[in-house]
Amino acid sequence: MPDLRRDPVTGRWVIIATDRILRPQDLLPPQPPRGPASGLCPFCPGEERLTPREILAHRPAGGEPNSPGWQVRVIPNKFPALQVEGTLDREGIGLFDRMNGIGAHEVILETPDHKETLADLPPARLEGVLRAFRDRITDLKRDMRFRYIAVFKNHGAPAGATLDHSHSQLIALPVIPPLPLAELQGCRQHYRDKERCIYCDVIKQEQREAARVVVDNPAFTCLTPYAARFPFEMCILPKHHAKSFEDSDDGLLEWCARILSETLRRMDRVLARPAYNLVLHNAPLHDRRTPFYHWHLEIAPRLTQMAAFEWGTGCHVNPIAPEESAKFLREAEI
């Protein structure tokens, strides 16, 4: 029988329609393997002249800015959704509110190798990507115009990627978007009622039950959420309460890189290297009143499509139980 489940943070309802899917192979066909670059790739070493001038780069052997030899490179997006220069100029127009499109839009090049994916990187190099996330958030939060920074990755065309070369993006916004705001409100209400962090409570319960835990290490746990919206959706949470990713020290990022690496490799093994989205959920900037929030990473393979019911109701239909997803991922040989 289908199962209706409520997300304890946002209050969102999900239908788990378990009679539709029996195993991962029943989902959408796997994506074709990544081939060599077709034509000139602006993200490859030696083509730095094709991108805006870099903001940050990790060059283990040293070297000049905007030259080869980098392992991780951060550049402004050539076609930004928002622009840094200018003032917000907030105004009301009758019932409507508007402001200038002020923000920042950056691209994090995760590897110099065009054929490598994030899952192919050893944990030490993946840690370098996470440090680039942290350093860019830390720098951008000095700008008091920005209220929220979204860090995300679109891997594969079905997930929204327009270039094959492995990369993530960062967008700094002058507003707090609706989904992070809903999470904040849910966390705040739980804290008011129980004087505890809801994500810390989730971690304790999931570790007791174990059915939805995928990977675990001393500092982080990866689980399939109880009310997962998508097949094989996963959430990586630090075990010790922390509201802001950018406060993580190098030791914590090392453990984060290890669990993220294993999570992605298990997903690739079970789902034949699917397209996916990865999103960092973080506390708003400049707000010291959010001790109840708990940062985390979400990973959602692109195996199904949203249709009219999901768009019209906000209620997702997931054709595989998160307990089954976790079991397949735990048992994968990597």
Contacts in CASP RR format, 6 or more apart in sequence:
PFRMAT RR
TARGET T0000
AUTHOR 0000-0000-0000
METHOD contacts of the structure
MODEL  1
MPDLRRDPVTGRWVIIATDRILRPQDLLPPQPPRGPASGLCPFCPGEERL
TPREILAHRPAGGEPNSPGWQVRVIPNKFPALQVEGTLDREGIGLFDRMN
GIGAHEVILETPDHKETLADLPPARLEGVLRAFRDRITDLKRDMRFRYIA
VFKNHGAPAGATLDHSHSQLIALPVIPPLPLAELQGCRQHYRDKERCIYC
DVIKQEQREAARVVVDNPAFTCLTPYAARFPFEMCILPKHHAKSFEDSDD
GLLEWCARILSETLRRMDRVLARPAYNLVLHNAPLHDRRTPFYHWHLEIA
PRLTQMAAFEWGTGCHVNPIAPEESAKFLREAEI
2 15 0 8 1.000
2 16 0 8 1.000
2 17 0 8 1.000
2 18 0 8 1.000
2 19 0 8 1.000
3 15 0 8 1.000
3 16 0 8 1.000
3 18 0 8 1.000
3 321 0 8 1.000
4 13 0 8 1.000
4 14 0 8 1.000
4 15 0 8 1.000
4 16 0 8 1.000
5 13 0 8 1.000
5 14 0 8 1.000
5 16 0 8 1.000
5 226 0 8 1.000
5 227 0 8 1.000
6 12 0 8 1.000
6 13 0 8 1.000
6 14 0 8 1.000
6 227 0 8 1.000
7 13 0 8 1.000
7 14 0 8 1.000
7 225 0 8 1.000
7 226 0 8 1.000
7 227 0 8 1.000
8 190 0 8 1.000
8 198 0 8 1.000
8 202 0 8 1.000
8 226 0 8 1.000
8 227 0 8 1.000
9 182 0 8 1.000
9 183 0 8 1.000
9 186 0 8 1.000
9 187 0 8 1.000
9 190 0 8 1.000
9 198 0 8 1.000
9 199 0 8 1.000
10 179 0 8 1.000
10 182 0 8 1.000
10 183 0 8 1.000
10 186 0 8 1.000
11 186 0 8 1.000
12 182 0 8 1.000
12 227 0 8 1.000
12 229 0 8 1.000
12 314 0 8 1.000
12 315 0 8 1.000
12 316 0 8 1.000
13 227 0 8 1.000
13 315 0 8 1.000
14 227 0 8 1.000
14 228 0 8 1.000
14 229 0 8 1.000
14 315 0 8 1.000
14 316 0 8 1.000
14 317 0 8 1.000
14 318 0 8 1.000
15 315 0 8 1.000
15 316 0 8 1.000
15 317 0 8 1.000
15 318 0 8 1.000
16 228 0 8 1.000
16 318 0 8 1.000
16 320 0 8 1.000
16 321 0 8 1.000
16 322 0 8 1.000
17 317 0 8 1.000
17 318 0 8 1.000
17 319 0 8 1.000
18 319 0 8 1.000
18 320 0 8 1.000
18 321 0 8 1.000
18 324 0 8 1.000
20 319 0 8 1.000
20 320 0 8 1.000
21 27 0 8 1.000
21 231 0 8 1.000
21 319 0 8 1.000
21 320 0 8 1.000
23 328 0 8 1.000
24 231 0 8 1.000
24 232 0 8 1.000
24 270 0 8 1.000
24 271 0 8 1.000
24 320 0 8 1.000
24 328 0 8 1.000
27 231 0 8 1.000
27 271 0 8 1.000
27 303 0 8 1.000
27 304 0 8 1.000
27 319 0 8 1.000
27 320 0 8 1.000
28 302 0 8 1.000
28 303 0 8 1.000
28 304 0 8 1.000
30 271 0 8 1.000
30 272 0 8 1.000
30 273 0 8 1.000
30 274 0 8 1.000
31 156 0 8 1.000
31 158 0 8 1.000
31 272 0 8 1.000
31 273 0 8 1.000
31 274 0 8 1.000
31 275 0 8 1.000
33 273 0 8 1.000
34 115 0 8 1.000
34 117 0 8 1.000
34 164 0 8 1.000
35 115 0 8 1.000
35 164 0 8 1.000
36 114 0 8 1.000
36 115 0 8 1.000
37 44 0 8 1.000
37 114 0 8 1.000
37 164 0 8 1.000
37 165 0 8 1.000
40 47 0 8 1.000
40 50 0 8 1.000
41 47 0 8 1.000
41 114 0 8 1.000
41 163 0 8 1.000
41 164 0 8 1.000
41 165 0 8 1.000
42 50 0 8 1.000
42 51 0 8 1.000
42 78 0 8 1.000
42 163 0 8 1.000
43 51 0 8 1.000
43 107 0 8 1.000
43 109 0 8 1.000
43 114 0 8 1.000
43 163 0 8 1.000
43 165 0 8 1.000
43 167 0 8 1.000
44 112 0 8 1.000
44 114 0 8 1.000
44 165 0 8 1.000
45 68 0 8 1.000
45 69 0 8 1.000
45 70 0 8 1.000
45 112 0 8 1.000
46 67 0 8 1.000
46 68 0 8 1.000
48 54 0 8 1.000
48 66 0 8 1.000
48 67 0 8 1.000
48 68 0 8 1.000
49 66 0 8 1.000
51 75 0 8 1.000
51 78 0 8 1.000
51 107 0 8 1.000
52 75 0 8 1.000
52 76 0 8 1.000
52 77 0 8 1.000
52 78 0 8 1.000
53 65 0 8 1.000
53 66 0 8 1.000
53 75 0 8 1.000
53 76 0 8 1.000
54 65 0 8 1.000
54 66 0 8 1.000
54 73 0 8 1.000
54 74 0 8 1.000
54 75 0 8 1.000
55 74 0 8 1.000
55 75 0 8 1.000
55 76 0 8 1.000
55 106 0 8 1.000
55 136 0 8 1.000
56 72 0 8 1.000
56 73 0 8 1.000
56 74 0 8 1.000
56 132 0 8 1.000
56 135 0 8 1.000
56 136 0 8 1.000
57 65 0 8 1.000
57 70 0 8 1.000
57 72 0 8 1.000
57 73 0 8 1.000
57 74 0 8 1.000
58 70 0 8 1.000
58 71 0 8 1.000
58 72 0 8 1.000
58 73 0 8 1.000
58 128 0 8 1.000
58 131 0 8 1.000
58 132 0 8 1.000
59 69 0 8 1.000
59 70 0 8 1.000
59 71 0 8 1.000
60 69 0 8 1.000
60 71 0 8 1.000
61 69 0 8 1.000
62 69 0 8 1.000
63 69 0 8 1.000
68 112 0 8 1.000
69 112 0 8 1.000
70 109 0 8 1.000
70 112 0 8 1.000
71 111 0 8 1.000
71 112 0 8 1.000
71 125 0 8 1.000
71 128 0 8 1.000
72 108 0 8 1.000
72 109 0 8 1.000
72 110 0 8 1.000
72 111 0 8 1.000
72 125 0 8 1.000
72 128 0 8 1.000
72 129 0 8 1.000
72 131 0 8 1.000
72 132 0 8 1.000
73 108 0 8 1.000
73 109 0 8 1.000
73 112 0 8 1.000
74 106 0 8 1.000
74 107 0 8 1.000
74 108 0 8 1.000
74 109 0 8 1.000
74 132 0 8 1.000
74 136 0 8 1.000
75 106 0 8 1.000
75 107 0 8 1.000
75 109 0 8 1.000
76 104 0 8 1.000
76 105 0 8 1.000
76 106 0 8 1.000
76 107 0 8 1.000
77 105 0 8 1.000
77 106 0 8 1.000
77 107 0 8 1.000
77 169 0 8 1.000
80 104 0 8 1.000
80 105 0 8 1.000
81 105 0 8 1.000
81 171 0 8 1.000
82 101 0 8 1.000
82 102 0 8 1.000
82 103 0 8 1.000
82 104 0 8 1.000
82 105 0 8 1.000
82 171 0 8 1.000
82 172 0 8 1.000
82 173 0 8 1.000
83 101 0 8 1.000
83 102 0 8 1.000
83 103 0 8 1.000
84 102 0 8 1.000
84 103 0 8 1.000
84 104 0 8 1.000
86 100 0 8 1.000
86 102 0 8 1.000
87 100 0 8 1.000
87 102 0 8 1.000
88 99 0 8 1.000
88 100 0 8 1.000
88 101 0 8 1.000
88 102 0 8 1.000
88 145 0 8 1.000
88 174 0 8 1.000
89 99 0 8 1.000
89 100 0 8 1.000
90 97 0 8 1.000
90 98 0 8 1.000
90 99 0 8 1.000
91 97 0 8 1.000
91 98 0 8 1.000
91 99 0 8 1.000
92 98 0 8 1.000
99 174 0 8 1.000
101 174 0 8 1.000
102 145 0 8 1.000
102 174 0 8 1.000
103 145 0 8 1.000
103 146 0 8 1.000
103 171 0 8 1.000
103 172 0 8 1.000
103 173 0 8 1.000
103 174 0 8 1.000
104 140 0 8 1.000
104 143 0 8 1.000
104 146 0 8 1.000
104 170 0 8 1.000
104 171 0 8 1.000
104 172 0 8 1.000
105 169 0 8 1.000
105 170 0 8 1.000
105 171 0 8 1.000
105 172 0 8 1.000
106 136 0 8 1.000
106 169 0 8 1.000
106 170 0 8 1.000
106 171 0 8 1.000
107 167 0 8 1.000
107 168 0 8 1.000
107 169 0 8 1.000
107 170 0 8 1.000
108 129 0 8 1.000
108 132 0 8 1.000
108 133 0 8 1.000
108 136 0 8 1.000
108 167 0 8 1.000
108 168 0 8 1.000
108 169 0 8 1.000
108 170 0 8 1.000
109 165 0 8 1.000
109 166 0 8 1.000
109 167 0 8 1.000
110 116 0 8 1.000
110 118 0 8 1.000
110 121 0 8 1.000
110 129 0 8 1.000
110 166 0 8 1.000
110 167 0 8 1.000
110 168 0 8 1.000
111 118 0 8 1.000
111 120 0 8 1.000
111 121 0 8 1.000
111 125 0 8 1.000
111 166 0 8 1.000
114 164 0 8 1.000
114 165 0 8 1.000
116 166 0 8 1.000
117 155 0 8 1.000
117 166 0 8 1.000
117 264 0 8 1.000
117 268 0 8 1.000
117 273 0 8 1.000
118 126 0 8 1.000
118 129 0 8 1.000
118 153 0 8 1.000
118 155 0 8 1.000
118 166 0 8 1.000
118 260 0 8 1.000
118 264 0 8 1.000
118 278 0 8 1.000
119 261 0 8 1.000
119 264 0 8 1.000
119 265 0 8 1.000
119 267 0 8 1.000
119 268 0 8 1.000
119 273 0 8 1.000
121 129 0 8 1.000
121 261 0 8 1.000
122 261 0 8 1.000
123 254 0 8 1.000
123 257 0 8 1.000
123 258 0 8 1.000
123 261 0 8 1.000
124 257 0 8 1.000
126 257 0 8 1.000
126 260 0 8 1.000
126 261 0 8 1.000
127 250 0 8 1.000
127 253 0 8 1.000
127 254 0 8 1.000
127 256 0 8 1.000
127 257 0 8 1.000
128 253 0 8 1.000
128 257 0 8 1.000
129 168 0 8 1.000
129 257 0 8 1.000
130 248 0 8 1.000
130 253 0 8 1.000
130 256 0 8 1.000
130 257 0 8 1.000
130 260 0 8 1.000
131 250 0 8 1.000
131 253 0 8 1.000
133 151 0 8 1.000
133 168 0 8 1.000
133 170 0 8 1.000
133 245 0 8 1.000
133 280 0 8 1.000
134 245 0 8 1.000
134 246 0 8 1.000
134 248 0 8 1.000
134 253 0 8 1.000
136 170 0 8 1.000
137 149 0 8 1.000
137 151 0 8 1.000
137 170 0 8 1.000
137 245 0 8 1.000
137 246 0 8 1.000
137 282 0 8 1.000
138 246 0 8 1.000
140 146 0 8 1.000
140 149 0 8 1.000
140 170 0 8 1.000
140 172 0 8 1.000
141 149 0 8 1.000
141 246 0 8 1.000
141 285 0 8 1.000
141 286 0 8 1.000
143 172 0 8 1.000
144 286 0 8 1.000
145 174 0 8 1.000
146 172 0 8 1.000
146 173 0 8 1.000
146 174 0 8 1.000
146 285 0 8 1.000
147 173 0 8 1.000
147 174 0 8 1.000
147 175 0 8 1.000
147 176 0 8 1.000
147 284 0 8 1.000
147 285 0 8 1.000
147 286 0 8 1.000
148 172 0 8 1.000
148 173 0 8 1.000
148 175 0 8 1.000
148 176 0 8 1.000
148 177 0 8 1.000
148 180 0 8 1.000
148 282 0 8 1.000
148 284 0 8 1.000
148 285 0 8 1.000
149 170 0 8 1.000
149 171 0 8 1.000
149 172 0 8 1.000
149 173 0 8 1.000
149 282 0 8 1.000
149 285 0 8 1.000
150 170 0 8 1.000
150 171 0 8 1.000
150 172 0 8 1.000
150 173 0 8 1.000
150 177 0 8 1.000
150 279 0 8 1.000
150 280 0 8 1.000
151 168 0 8 1.000
151 169 0 8 1.000
151 170 0 8 1.000
151 245 0 8 1.000
151 279 0 8 1.000
151 280 0 8 1.000
151 282 0 8 1.000
152 168 0 8 1.000
152 169 0 8 1.000
152 170 0 8 1.000
152 171 0 8 1.000
152 277 0 8 1.000
152 278 0 8 1.000
152 279 0 8 1.000
152 280 0 8 1.000
153 167 0 8 1.000
153 168 0 8 1.000
153 169 0 8 1.000
153 276 0 8 1.000
153 277 0 8 1.000
153 278 0 8 1.000
153 279 0 8 1.000
154 160 0 8 1.000
154 161 0 8 1.000
154 169 0 8 1.000
154 277 0 8 1.000
155 161 0 8 1.000
155 166 0 8 1.000
155 275 0 8 1.000
155 276 0 8 1.000
155 277 0 8 1.000
155 278 0 8 1.000
156 164 0 8 1.000
156 275 0 8 1.000
156 276 0 8 1.000
156 302 0 8 1.000
157 275 0 8 1.000
158 275 0 8 1.000
158 302 0 8 1.000
159 275 0 8 1.000
159 276 0 8 1.000
159 277 0 8 1.000
159 302 0 8 1.000
160 275 0 8 1.000
160 277 0 8 1.000
161 275 0 8 1.000
168 278 0 8 1.000
176 184 0 8 1.000
176 284 0 8 1.000
180 281 0 8 1.000
180 282 0 8 1.000
180 284 0 8 1.000
183 281 0 8 1.000
183 293 0 8 1.000
184 283 0 8 1.000
184 284 0 8 1.000
184 290 0 8 1.000
184 293 0 8 1.000
186 198 0 8 1.000
187 197 0 8 1.000
187 198 0 8 1.000
187 199 0 8 1.000
187 290 0 8 1.000
187 292 0 8 1.000
187 293 0 8 1.000
187 294 0 8 1.000
188 290 0 8 1.000
188 292 0 8 1.000
190 196 0 8 1.000
190 197 0 8 1.000
190 198 0 8 1.000
190 201 0 8 1.000
190 292 0 8 1.000
191 197 0 8 1.000
191 198 0 8 1.000
191 291 0 8 1.000
191 292 0 8 1.000
194 201 0 8 1.000
197 241 0 8 1.000
197 292 0 8 1.000
197 293 0 8 1.000
197 294 0 8 1.000
198 292 0 8 1.000
198 294 0 8 1.000
199 237 0 8 1.000
199 241 0 8 1.000
199 294 0 8 1.000
199 296 0 8 1.000
200 241 0 8 1.000
200 294 0 8 1.000
202 237 0 8 1.000
203 221 0 8 1.000
203 237 0 8 1.000
203 239 0 8 1.000
206 212 0 8 1.000
206 213 0 8 1.000
206 221 0 8 1.000
206 223 0 8 1.000
207 213 0 8 1.000
207 216 0 8 1.000
207 221 0 8 1.000
211 323 0 8 1.000
211 326 0 8 1.000
211 327 0 8 1.000
212 223 0 8 1.000
212 224 0 8 1.000
212 225 0 8 1.000
212 226 0 8 1.000
212 322 0 8 1.000
212 323 0 8 1.000
212 326 0 8 1.000
213 221 0 8 1.000
213 222 0 8 1.000
213 223 0 8 1.000
213 326 0 8 1.000
213 330 0 8 1.000
214 222 0 8 1.000
214 223 0 8 1.000
214 224 0 8 1.000
214 234 0 8 1.000
214 263 0 8 1.000
214 266 0 8 1.000
214 326 0 8 1.000
214 329 0 8 1.000
214 330 0 8 1.000
215 221 0 8 1.000
215 222 0 8 1.000
215 259 0 8 1.000
215 262 0 8 1.000
215 263 0 8 1.000
215 266 0 8 1.000
215 329 0 8 1.000
215 330 0 8 1.000
216 222 0 8 1.000
216 259 0 8 1.000
217 255 0 8 1.000
217 258 0 8 1.000
217 259 0 8 1.000
218 239 0 8 1.000
218 255 0 8 1.000
219 238 0 8 1.000
219 239 0 8 1.000
219 240 0 8 1.000
219 252 0 8 1.000
219 255 0 8 1.000
219 256 0 8 1.000
219 259 0 8 1.000
220 236 0 8 1.000
220 237 0 8 1.000
220 238 0 8 1.000
220 239 0 8 1.000
220 255 0 8 1.000
220 256 0 8 1.000
220 259 0 8 1.000
221 236 0 8 1.000
221 237 0 8 1.000
221 239 0 8 1.000
221 259 0 8 1.000
222 234 0 8 1.000
222 235 0 8 1.000
222 236 0 8 1.000
222 237 0 8 1.000
222 259 0 8 1.000
222 262 0 8 1.000
222 263 0 8 1.000
223 234 0 8 1.000
223 235 0 8 1.000
223 237 0 8 1.000
223 326 0 8 1.000
224 232 0 8 1.000
224 233 0 8 1.000
224 234 0 8 1.000
224 235 0 8 1.000
224 322 0 8 1.000
224 323 0 8 1.000
224 325 0 8 1.000
224 326 0 8 1.000
224 329 0 8 1.000
225 233 0 8 1.000
225 234 0 8 1.000
225 235 0 8 1.000
225 322 0 8 1.000
226 322 0 8 1.000
228 318 0 8 1.000
228 322 0 8 1.000
228 325 0 8 1.000
229 300 0 8 1.000
229 316 0 8 1.000
229 318 0 8 1.000
230 300 0 8 1.000
230 301 0 8 1.000
230 303 0 8 1.000
230 304 0 8 1.000
230 316 0 8 1.000
230 318 0 8 1.000
231 301 0 8 1.000
231 303 0 8 1.000
231 304 0 8 1.000
231 318 0 8 1.000
231 319 0 8 1.000
231 320 0 8 1.000
231 325 0 8 1.000
232 267 0 8 1.000
232 270 0 8 1.000
232 271 0 8 1.000
232 300 0 8 1.000
232 301 0 8 1.000
232 303 0 8 1.000
232 320 0 8 1.000
232 325 0 8 1.000
232 328 0 8 1.000
232 329 0 8 1.000
233 298 0 8 1.000
233 299 0 8 1.000
233 300 0 8 1.000
233 301 0 8 1.000
233 318 0 8 1.000
233 322 0 8 1.000
233 325 0 8 1.000
234 263 0 8 1.000
234 267 0 8 1.000
234 298 0 8 1.000
234 299 0 8 1.000
234 300 0 8 1.000
234 329 0 8 1.000
235 296 0 8 1.000
235 297 0 8 1.000
235 298 0 8 1.000
235 299 0 8 1.000
236 256 0 8 1.000
236 259 0 8 1.000
236 260 0 8 1.000
236 263 0 8 1.000
236 296 0 8 1.000
236 297 0 8 1.000
236 298 0 8 1.000
236 299 0 8 1.000
237 294 0 8 1.000
237 296 0 8 1.000
238 248 0 8 1.000
238 252 0 8 1.000
238 256 0 8 1.000
238 294 0 8 1.000
238 295 0 8 1.000
238 296 0 8 1.000
241 294 0 8 1.000
242 248 0 8 1.000
242 294 0 8 1.000
242 295 0 8 1.000
243 283 0 8 1.000
243 290 0 8 1.000
243 291 0 8 1.000
243 292 0 8 1.000
243 293 0 8 1.000
243 294 0 8 1.000
243 295 0 8 1.000
244 282 0 8 1.000
244 283 0 8 1.000
244 295 0 8 1.000
245 280 0 8 1.000
245 282 0 8 1.000
245 295 0 8 1.000
246 282 0 8 1.000
248 256 0 8 1.000
256 297 0 8 1.000
260 297 0 8 1.000
262 334 0 8 1.000
263 299 0 8 1.000
263 329 0 8 1.000
264 299 0 8 1.000
265 334 0 8 1.000
266 329 0 8 1.000
266 330 0 8 1.000
266 332 0 8 1.000
266 334 0 8 1.000
267 274 0 8 1.000
267 276 0 8 1.000
267 299 0 8 1.000
267 301 0 8 1.000
267 329 0 8 1.000
268 274 0 8 1.000
269 332 0 8 1.000
269 333 0 8 1.000
269 334 0 8 1.000
270 328 0 8 1.000
270 329 0 8 1.000
270 332 0 8 1.000
271 301 0 8 1.000
271 303 0 8 1.000
274 301 0 8 1.000
274 302 0 8 1.000
274 303 0 8 1.000
275 301 0 8 1.000
275 302 0 8 1.000
276 299 0 8 1.000
276 300 0 8 1.000
276 301 0 8 1.000
276 302 0 8 1.000
277 298 0 8 1.000
277 299 0 8 1.000
277 300 0 8 1.000
277 302 0 8 1.000
278 297 0 8 1.000
278 298 0 8 1.000
278 299 0 8 1.000
278 300 0 8 1.000
279 297 0 8 1.000
279 298 0 8 1.000
279 300 0 8 1.000
280 295 0 8 1.000
280 297 0 8 1.000
281 295 0 8 1.000
281 296 0 8 1.000
281 297 0 8 1.000
281 298 0 8 1.000
282 295 0 8 1.000
283 290 0 8 1.000
283 293 0 8 1.000
283 295 0 8 1.000
284 290 0 8 1.000
304 319 0 8 1.000
306 316 0 8 1.000
309 315 0 8 1.000
309 317 0 8 1.000
310 316 0 8 1.000
310 317 0 8 1.000
END
